[in-house]
Structure formats: C-alpha cells, structure tokens
Amino acid sequence: MPNAFVIVAALLYALCAFLPLSQRRLVSVGSLLGWCLHAVALWAEALPGGGLRLGFATVLSATLWISVAAWWLENRNMTLDGLRVLVLPCAAVATVLPALFPGTVVPLQGKPVVFSWHIAVAVLAYSTLTIAAFHAVLMAVQESRLHRRGAPPMQGWFSAAIEKLPALLTMEKLLFRLIGFGFALLTLTVLSGIVFSEQLFGQVFRIDHKTVFTLMSWVLFGALLAGRHWRGWRGKTALSFTLSGFATLLLAYVGSRFVLEVVLHRGVA
C-alpha cells in the first residue's frame, strides 16, 4: 500500500505543479491530498519496524515533504505560484526516490531520545533552508525581470506564475523570516551534534566532511543575518549568501550520502 501512496502522491504533485494559475482551489486541495499520501508513505519508509531508515533519498523526501507544507501554508496568505512550480515538481521526484535508493536502517533500540530529536531538528533545518533557497531563486528571477522592463514581456507558464508573486520587498521579508528560523534550527543541530556526539554516534566529536560543510553553511547563514542586521544587506548579496549556504548544506549530508550510497555503494556511516 505505501508504494501505491508514493505513486499517487507523486502524480498529484506533478499535476498540481502544471495546472493553470486559475485553478487555485484545485491546486490547494490536490497538493494537500498529495502531501497527506506522501506523509503515510514517508512514515512507512523512514520508520520500518523499530528502526530509522537513513539515506540521502529518505532525507530528501522528508525535506521536500516539509517544504511543500511550508509553501502550502504561505500560499494561503499570499499568492506564491512561482514557488509552486519549483517546489512541487521537486517534491514529485523526491517522493519516489526512497523506493529506488532505500538507504540503511539504523535500529532505535538502545539509542538515546536525543538521537531522534537530533534527526528531526536536522531535517526541519534542511527543509526550512530548502524552501528559502527556492524563494531566493524566485527573487533572483523577479529582480532580473525588473531590470528588463523595457524588453518585450516573456511568455509561458513559468513567467505567468512569476507575475503573480508578491512585491519584491514582501518576498524579501519572507526570505529573511525563513532564514532566521532555519538558522535557529541549524544552530540546534550543530550544538546537539557537538554536545551529544558520543550518545548520538557512539564516539567523541570529530571533524569530518559532514561537520565541515555544516559549519560552513552555518557561518554563511549567520554572516548573512548579521550583515542584514548591521549593514542592511539585501538584493544580490542576500541571494548569493542564501544559495551558497544552501549548496554547502546540501553537500553536508545529501550530497555526501549520494556519493557513498549510489556511486561507491556503501552503507550509512
């Protein structure tokens, strides 16, 4: 049954991504149904009988599941069709990935409670900063269109979705709200990983590729928030920091796990 849920959820996401902008209510209902089916499938995949499945595909699926929820809630307050056409196709792909790349199951028996909390907070941080990265891409497109006001208008489904976005200043406020929340969650992830390293991973804290990339991402997002507060950073500077921080964070776990699991065929470390 979970496999059927995966297929239907992916199809609903894909359908809602490409529906006309006029079908706002149908998009809302269809994507919510897809999200619920995705949740059932993700629960069965990630928590198989007393264990926790870890791997790049499961984390990516969970990340996009939360990102869809963030888009859906924000879309009720303001029209974010541009975000829809970015998030939902990615969610459709991410939904089916765990069936193709199952990763490794880690037994939860004997694991401290902080282990599950660490994983949950880390996925929430990933998800919040993922939606912030999508948001930054839309803002970059919006800004580019502002500089092309004299040129002929662009045609097509994506261009129509961009035209429906809120004003750039409103988008910027939402971006920094997402980054602030994501940075707080990322800080908790880093601190719990350092303080509870032995309980979480059975060894004292060590510097490895995941730690380095996570700390680099944390520094980039922290510098952006500090620059915003003290120097008023915005525009291209803010977008560059956001996308750089997200790319670095993606390399910290999802990218490295993809190489280990798919390219090198190794289990979860």
N, C-alpha and C positions, 0 to 999 in steps of 0.2 A: 504493500500500500504506500509506504513512503516514496518509492520510486515513481508511482503514479502522481503523487503530490508534487514531486520535483518537476515532472514534465508539464503538468498543468500550470504550476506557478511560473515556470519559465515562459510558457506560451502567453500567459496573461500579462506578464511584464512586457514581453515583446509587443503584444497587441496594443497595450496602453501607451507604449512609447511612441507608436506611429499613428495613433488615432488623430483626427483633425482637432485643432485647438478649440473648435466649437463644442466638442463632446466632453466638456469639463466634468460633468457629473458622472458620465460613464467611465472616464479615466479614473476618477476618485474611487468609485465602487470596485472597478476591475482590479486596480492596483492594490486596494486593501484586501481583496479576496486572495490575490496572488501572494501578498505578504503573509497572510494567515496560513496558507498552504506551505509556503516557504518555511514558516516557523515550525510547523509539525514535522516536515522533512528534516530540518536542521537539528531539531531536538533528537530525533531518532538516529541521525548520523553522528552527532557530536557526543552523545551520551549513551553508548551501547552497553547496556548491562553492567553497571557498576564501574565503568571506565570513562575516560575522557579522550576523545579522538583529537589528536593534534596533527597538524599538517598545513601546508600553505593553502590548500583548497578549502578546507574547513574554516580556517581563519578568514579567508577572503569572502566566503559565503556569509559568514556571520557579520563581517564588516559591512557588506552591501545590504544585508537584511536591516541592520540598524540605520544605515544611510537612507534606505527607502522610507523608513519610519520618520526620520528627520525631515526629508523632503515633503512627505505627505502632510505632516503637521504644519509645517511652514506654509505649504501651498493653500491651506485653508484660510490663512491670514492675508496672503498676498499671492498674486499670480506668478508662479515660477515654472512656466512651461519650458523655458530654456534648460532648467535644471532637470526637469523630467526627461527630456530627450537625451541627456547624458547619463543619468543615474539608472533608469530602467533597463536600457539595453545591457549595461554592465552587470546589473543585478540578474538579468536573464541568463547570462553566461556563467556568472558566479554560482548560481543555483545548482547547475548540473555538474560543476567541477568536482565536488566530493565523490560523486559516483564514479568518476574517471580516475581520480587520484585520491584514494582513501586515506593515505597517511598511516599513522601508527596509533594504536590505543594504549593509553597510559592508565594502569589500574589506580583507582582513587582510594582503595583500601589502604589504610596506614598513612595516607597523605594528610598533612595538617589542613585545617579550614582555610588558612591564609593562601594555600595553593589555588583553590578555586576562585577566591576573591582576586588574587593577582591576575589570573587569566581573564576574568570578567572585566576588570578595570582596564586591562591592556586592550582588549577587544573594543571596549567603549571608546578609549582614546583613539585607536586606529579609525574607528567609524566616524567619530566627530571630525577628525582632521581630514578624512577622506572626503566627506561632504564639503568641508572648507576648501579642499583642492578643486573639486568640481565647481564650486562657487567662484573661485579665483579665475578659472578658465572662462567662465561666462563673463566675468567683469573685464577680462582682457579683450574678449570679443566686443563687448559693449563699448569699451574705450576706443577700440580700433574703428568702430562704426561712427563714433562721434567725430573722429578726425577725417572721415570720408563723407561728410555731409553734402559736399558739392558733387559727389560722384553719383551715378545712377543707382537707384536702390537695388539691393541684392534680392534675388528671387529664391523661392524654395521653402520647404517645410521648416528647416532649422532657422532660417532668417526670420520667418514669421513668429517663431517661438521666442527669439531674442527680442523682437519688437514688443512683446507682451511683458517683458521683465520690468520690475520697479525701477525707479530712478537710480542712477549710479551711486549717489550718496546713501540711499537706503540700502542698496546691496552691500556697500562698504561697511555700514554699521552692523549688518547681519554677519558679514565675514568675520569681523573682529569679535563679535559675540561668540561665534563658533570656535575661533582660535583660542579665545580666553578659556572657554570651557574645556576644549581639547587639551590645552597646555596644562590645566589643573589635573586632569586625569592622567596625562603623561607623566607629570611630576610624581603622582601617587604610584604609578607603575615603576618608575625608576627607584623611588625610595623603598618600596616594598621589595624590589629585586635586590637592593643592596643590603637592607637591614635583615631580611629573612632569607638570604641566599641559601644558607645551609639547610633550613627547614624546607624551602621550596625545591631545591635541586640536589640536595644531599652533599653539597660541597661549599666551601667558603667562596665569597665573592671573587670573581676573576674577570679579567678584561679579555673579551673575545670579540669577534666581528659583530655579533648582535649588540653587545654592550656599546661598542664604539659608535655604530650607526645610530643607535637610540639616543646616546648622549649628544651626538652631533645634531640630530633633529631637535632635541630638547633645547640646545643652545640657540639654534636658528629661530625657533618659535619664541623663545624667551627674549632674544635680541629684538625681534620684530615688535613684540608687545612693549618692550622698554623704549624702543625707538618711536613707537606710536605715541606713548605717554609723554616722553621728554622732548622729542624732536618733531612730532606731528607727522611721522612717516605715513604715506598713503600712495595711491596710484601704482605706478610700475614698481616702485621699491617694495611696497607691501606684497604685490603679486609675486614678485621674484622670490622673496623670502618664503612666502607660503608654499609655492611649488617646489622650491629647493628643500624645504623642511619636510614636505610630504614625500618627495622622492627618496630622501635619505631614510625616512622612517619605513618606507616600503622595502628598502634594501635590508633593513634591520632584521626582519623576520620572514615576510612573504617571499622576498627575492632570494634570500639565502636558503630557505626551505625548498623553494622551487628547484634551485640548482642541486641541492642534496638529494631530493626525492626523485626528480624527473631526469636530471642529467646524470647524476652519479649513482642513483638508485640506492640511497642509504636511508635508514630509518631516522626517526626523530631523535635528536640528541638531547 
